[in-house]
Amino acid sequence: MALKMKKIEEEALQLSSHERAQLAEHLIHSLHEEEDPEAERLFQEIKGHIPYFLTTLNLFISQRKYGMCP
């Protein structure tokens, strides 16, 4: 299973930042659909990080747009 996840992660990192954000949203929503208490706990934890993630992503996109990062 770990090798499968590693391959999926490598492929996901090849996506554009917009595509990765969409994928993250889909994955988060898929956690919410499950009836697993552990999944619900993780969903709530991840959900709390979304504003920080989006702020960081927007900052990164802005910096790239203006040539401030490689």
GROMACS elastic network, one bead per residue, 0.5 to 0.9 nm:
[ bonds ]
;  ai    aj funct       b0    kb
    1     4     6  0.51230   500
    1     5     6  0.62827   500
    1     6     6  0.86524   500
    2     5     6  0.51372   500
    2     6     6  0.61321   500
    2     7     6  0.86824   500
    3     6     6  0.50017   500
    3     7     6  0.62162   500
    3     8     6  0.86297   500
    4     7     6  0.52013   500
    4     8     6  0.62520   500
    4     9     6  0.86041   500
    5     8     6  0.50323   500
    5     9     6  0.60183   500
    5    10     6  0.85584   500
    6     9     6  0.50446   500
    6    10     6  0.61550   500
    6    11     6  0.86301   500
    7    10     6  0.51203   500
    7    11     6  0.62267   500
    7    12     6  0.85659   500
    8    11     6  0.51288   500
    8    12     6  0.60345   500
    8    13     6  0.86163   500
    9    12     6  0.50072   500
    9    13     6  0.61695   500
    9    14     6  0.88197   500
   10    13     6  0.52698   500
   10    14     6  0.67555   500
   11    14     6  0.53134   500
   11    15     6  0.72114   500
   12    15     6  0.54537   500
   12    16     6  0.87492   500
   12    19     6  0.86079   500
   12    20     6  0.66783   500
   12    23     6  0.82917   500
   13    16     6  0.78073   500
   13    17     6  0.85690   500
   13    20     6  0.73631   500
   14    20     6  0.87334   500
   15    18     6  0.79125   500
   15    19     6  0.57287   500
   15    20     6  0.59237   500
   16    19     6  0.51221   500
   16    20     6  0.61516   500
   16    21     6  0.85785   500
   17    20     6  0.50424   500
   17    21     6  0.61322   500
   17    22     6  0.86401   500
   17    57     6  0.77994   500
   17    61     6  0.83025   500
   18    21     6  0.51116   500
   18    22     6  0.62859   500
   18    23     6  0.86395   500
   19    22     6  0.50450   500
   19    23     6  0.61098   500
   19    24     6  0.85506   500
   20    24     6  0.60270   500
   20    25     6  0.85208   500
   21    24     6  0.50401   500
   21    25     6  0.61958   500
   21    26     6  0.86883   500
   21    54     6  0.84565   500
   21    57     6  0.87731   500
   22    25     6  0.50715   500
   22    26     6  0.62607   500
   22    27     6  0.86471   500
   23    26     6  0.50742   500
   23    27     6  0.61202   500
   23    28     6  0.85252   500
   24    27     6  0.50831   500
   24    28     6  0.60437   500
   24    29     6  0.85268   500
   25    28     6  0.51249   500
   25    29     6  0.61437   500
   25    30     6  0.85616   500
   26    29     6  0.51312   500
   26    30     6  0.61168   500
   26    31     6  0.87796   500
   27    30     6  0.50055   500
   27    31     6  0.64418   500
   27    32     6  0.88884   500
   28    31     6  0.52268   500
   28    32     6  0.66176   500
   28    43     6  0.65077   500
   28    46     6  0.77143   500
   28    47     6  0.77313   500
   29    32     6  0.50826   500
   29    33     6  0.65764   500
   29    43     6  0.83662   500
   30    33     6  0.52411   500
   30    34     6  0.69319   500
   31    34     6  0.55996   500
   31    35     6  0.87000   500
   31    36     6  0.85701   500
   31    39     6  0.58991   500
   31    40     6  0.68246   500
   31    42     6  0.81350   500
   31    43     6  0.60615   500
   32    35     6  0.79548   500
   32    39     6  0.74168   500
   32    40     6  0.62837   500
   32    43     6  0.63970   500
   32    44     6  0.87863   500
   33    36     6  0.89594   500
   33    40     6  0.88344   500
   34    37     6  0.84507   500
   34    39     6  0.70191   500
   34    40     6  0.75979   500
   35    38     6  0.89348   500
   35    39     6  0.76853   500
   35    40     6  0.75654   500
   36    39     6  0.51540   500
   36    40     6  0.62685   500
   36    41     6  0.87866   500
   37    41     6  0.62412   500
   37    42     6  0.86641   500
   38    41     6  0.50606   500
   38    42     6  0.62062   500
   38    43     6  0.84663   500
   39    42     6  0.50738   500
   39    43     6  0.59426   500
   39    44     6  0.85986   500
   40    44     6  0.62253   500
   40    45     6  0.86154   500
   41    44     6  0.52441   500
   41    45     6  0.62886   500
   41    46     6  0.87049   500
   42    46     6  0.60474   500
   42    47     6  0.83240   500
   43    46     6  0.51439   500
   43    47     6  0.58396   500
   43    48     6  0.85647   500
   44    48     6  0.63164   500
   45    48     6  0.53736   500
   45    49     6  0.69952   500
   46    49     6  0.52535   500
   46    50     6  0.66962   500
   47    50     6  0.53869   500
   47    51     6  0.82794   500
   48    51     6  0.71784   500
   48    52     6  0.83039   500
   49    52     6  0.54385   500
   49    53     6  0.61498   500
   49    54     6  0.87203   500
   50    54     6  0.60455   500
   50    55     6  0.85021   500
   51    54     6  0.52011   500
   51    55     6  0.61157   500
   51    56     6  0.85508   500
   52    55     6  0.51376   500
   52    56     6  0.60853   500
   52    57     6  0.84685   500
   53    56     6  0.51642   500
   53    57     6  0.60010   500
   53    58     6  0.85597   500
   54    58     6  0.60270   500
   54    59     6  0.84859   500
   55    58     6  0.51770   500
   55    59     6  0.61584   500
   55    60     6  0.86004   500
   56    59     6  0.50847   500
   56    60     6  0.61334   500
   56    61     6  0.86142   500
   57    60     6  0.50855   500
   57    61     6  0.61624   500
   57    62     6  0.86006   500
   58    61     6  0.50686   500
   58    62     6  0.61062   500
   58    63     6  0.85585   500
   59    62     6  0.50930   500
   59    63     6  0.61208   500
   59    64     6  0.86174   500
   60    63     6  0.51084   500
   60    64     6  0.61921   500
   60    65     6  0.85335   500
   60    68     6  0.89832   500
   60    69     6  0.80110   500
   61    64     6  0.51708   500
   61    65     6  0.60747   500
   61    66     6  0.87581   500
   62    66     6  0.63596   500
   62    67     6  0.85778   500
   62    68     6  0.83171   500
   63    66     6  0.53086   500
   63    67     6  0.60441   500
   63    69     6  0.58810   500
   64    68     6  0.57225   500
   64    69     6  0.54406   500
   64    70     6  0.70171   500
   65    68     6  0.76177   500
   65    69     6  0.87637   500
   66    69     6  0.82251   500
   67    70     6  0.71309   500
